[in-house]
Every structure is written in C-alpha cells, then in structure tokens.
Amino acid sequence: MTAGSRPKTAAALTTAGLMLCAALLVLTSDPRAQTEPPRSERIVAGDFLVATPDLTDPNFYHSVVFIAGHDDDGTIGVIINRETRFNLGEVLEENGTLRGSADKVYWGGPVRQHSLVFLFSAADKPDDAMHVMDDLYLSGNLEVLERLVGAERRGGELRIYAGLASWAPGQLQAELEHGAWNVLPADRTLIFEDDHSKTWMDLMRTASGHWVRHKPDERLPVPLRLHPG
C-alpha cells in the first residue's frame, strides 16, 4: 500500500478480521515443557521485545513488540511504537459505526498489513478474541471492534493496529541468540501510551542499565504511513 492509500473496505476487513481471529485463536493453547530455559531465553505472552541497535531491518528498527501469543506453533505480537497518520474513521470511512472514530491506527507489523487487529481490555472474554494476559485480549473481528468503539466501550483500553508481527517456530529464538532483541516484562501502561517518541529509548535504558543516545535514522519506515512502502 502506498502513502495516502486506504486499507480494504469494511466488508473485506470483516472477512479478513474473522480469518485472522481464527488464526489467532490457535495460539491460545500454551503447551510448555516441564523443564523451561532461563527467563532471559524464553518468551511468554505479555513480554516486550525491544530491538537492539544491531537490528537494522527497517520493519523492526528501534521497535518495541508486545508479544500476544507464543507456543510451539510460533509467535505473534504487535509493534506498539509506530503511529500512522490515519485514524480509524478514515480507514473505515464506509462503516457507519466506525467512520466517525478518532482512534489512532498504529502500524503493528509487516504481516497482514491490510487487516486490522486490536488490543483491548474486558472484564469477560468476548467471542472471537484471544486472551493475552490479565484482562487484555487480541482480536481481528470487526463486529467486536464496533462494540468496543460504540456504546459498550465505556472507557476501556483499546489500541488498533494495521498488521502484526509473527515468527515461525524457532525463528524468534534464533534472532534472540543473534542478539537482535532484549526481552522485558511488558508494562501495559506503555502499550496504551499516547506518546511513544521515547518508548524504545527508555526500554533500552532499562534493558542495558545505562543511558542510550537516540539518533534520528532514515531507516524508520513509519510513523506517518499505514504501510512502510
């Protein structure tokens, strides 16, 4: 998708969202071996992956990924610190319920970039959503999103993403072994933070134990486009 273009129509997103949600639900199982590796070497849902300066892939450069699911079938998550220039109402301008929404859309990663997924808090698990941690859920179902943005939202947490990040079995572990990521327990307040300009730098400081100097870099693919081009 080029800068200034729109994702698919609401009808197409409904289908894509349902298909994506079905894929997400596969990851709800959590089969773990009796003997687990050290905490620094294993990933669990609810972790942050903080890209190290050695990770120069433009899709993940200076990124912070919230892990939503991890098991023997692979890993999925969303990049939390890449804001686009679109809000939900612009993305789904043909949807009567959502076209007036001012909720920001973030770039969640290079996988399924034309589909929306969203993190939200709920007292009870809704249908077509995957439990992540505590009262946080991930879904790609447009009807769920309509309820959250509409009258049923009532101030609950919500963050909307175009696309997500995913790794095949063993792929993320290999990246960890090559020093591409730091692993930290997630801070949910950071997920729903309005200003992410210093999120990567602050978490790198936490991971490394010292100050990290941030330099602007042209390798960053967003923050103002829905698709990194």
N, C-alpha and C positions, 0 to 999 in steps of 0.2 A: 504493500500500500504506500502510496506517495504522500508527502506532506500535504495537508489540507483535504485529503480524501476521507471518506466515511467508511466504517465497517459495514457489514451486510445489513439488510433490512431487519426489522423486528421479527418478522416471520422466520427468516433464515436463522436469526440468532436464537429463536426459540428452539428450533430443531438442533442447532449446534450446541446450545446450552444443555439440552436433555442428553445428547450423546456424550458431552463432556462430563456431565454429572454422573452418568452411568460408569464412565471410566474412573472417575474419582472414587466412587463407592467401592471399587475393587480393592482400594488401598486401606479400607477400614480395618481389615484383619491385621494383627501385629504378631506374627509368629517369630519368637526370639529363641535363640539357642540358650541352653542352660548356662553356658559359660560365655559371658559377654566380654568384648575387648575393653580396654581402658576408656574412660569417658571421653578423652581427647580424640579417640579414634572411632567412635561410633556416633551415629546420627539418630535423633529421635524427633518425632513431630513436636513442634514447639521450640526448635532451635533456630538460631540465626546462623547463616553462613555469611561471613564477612570476607569479601575478596581481598587478598593480599596485593600489594603493589606489583607482584610478579605476574598477576593475572591480567594479561593485556587484551584478551578477547573483548572487542567493543561491546558485545552484548552484556558482559558482566563486569566491565572495568569500573572499579570503585562502587560495586553494587553490594547491597545487603539483601539477602534472600531469607524469607521466612519459610521454614520447612513445614508443610501442611501434612505430608504423609511420607512414610519411609518403611519399606519392608523388603522381602526377598524379590519382589517384582520390580523394584526401582524406587525412585524418589521424585516427589513433586513439591513445588513451592512457588512463591511469587516474590518478585523483586519489589521491595517496599519503598525505595527511594528514587523512583523515576516518575515524575509527574509529567503528564502530557498537557497540551493546551486545550484539550477538549473536556467538556462536562457531559454528564450522562444525557441530558436533554438534547444536546447537539448530536450525540452518537445515535440516539434512538428517537430522532425527531418525528418519526411516523407512528410512534407508540403513544396512544392517547394518555396513558397513565404516567409515562416517564418523560415525555417530551418537555415538561416544564422543570425537570430536576436540575439543580445546580451542583449536584455531587460531582466532584472531580473524578476523572478517569486516570488511573496510573498505568504505566507500562509494566505488565507483570512478568514478561519474558518472551523469548523468541518462539515458543511453541503455541500453536493455535492463536495467532495474533489477531485473527478476525473474530474471535469469540470472546465474550465477557465471562469472567469469573469474579466472585466477590467473597470477602471475609466478613462475617457479621457475628454479633453476639445474640444469644437467645436463651431464654430460661429453659425451654424444652426443645429437643431436637426436631426440626421440621422434616417433612418428607423431602426427598431429593437433595439432601445435604450430607456432607461428610464431617463427622466430628473430628476436630483437630486437637484441642486441649481446653480444659475447663469448660467455659460456656461459649467457645469460639467454634464456628463452623465454616466450611467452604462449600460453595455451590456454583453451578453454572446454569441453573434453571431460571428462566426469565419470569415465570409466574411467582417464584419465591422473591425475586428482586422487586417485582411490582408491589408485593405485600409489604416488603421492608421499607420501600420509599413512600408508600401510601400511608393510610391511616394507622396501620398496625405497627409502624416503626417506633413511634413514641420515644425518640431519643436514643435508641440503641446504637451500638457501634456498627459502622458499615464502611468498608473500603472496596472500591471497584477497580478491577484490573482488566486490561486488554492483553490476553495471552498469559502464559505462565512459563515456568522453568521446569524441566524434567530431566532425569538421568536414568539410563538403563542400569540393570543390575551390575554392580561393580564399578560403574563409571565414576561415580562421585568419590568412592573410596580411592580410586587411582588418582583423582585430582587432589585429594587430601594428602596423599603420600608424596605428591609432587609439590606441595606447599602452596597450592592455589587458594586455599580457604583457611580462615580461622573459624572455629566453632564456639559459639557462646549461647547460653540460655537466653531465650527471647524475652524481651521486655515489651509487653503488649501496649504500653503507653507510646512506645516508639512507632509501633505499627500504624496507629491512628493519629500520629503527629501531623500537624498541618505543614510545618516547615522541615523539610528533610535535607536542607543545604549542608548541614554539618553531621548528619547521621553516620555516614561512613567514617569520617574522621574521628568522631567521638568513640565509636565502637572499636576502631583500630587502636586508639589510645588505650582502651580497656584491655584489648587482647594482648597488646605488646608491652603494656606497662610504662610507656613513655609517650611524649608528645609526637604527633605525626603532622608534618607540614603538608598542607594541601596545595597543589598546584593545578590551576585550570588546564584541561587537556582536551584537545580536539577529538580524542577517541571516544568521548562520551556520545552515544548515539541519540539520546533524547536530551533535555527534558520536555521539549515543546512539540513533539510529534507523536502520533499514535503508533507509528511504525518506524523503526530505525533506518529504513531505506536500504 
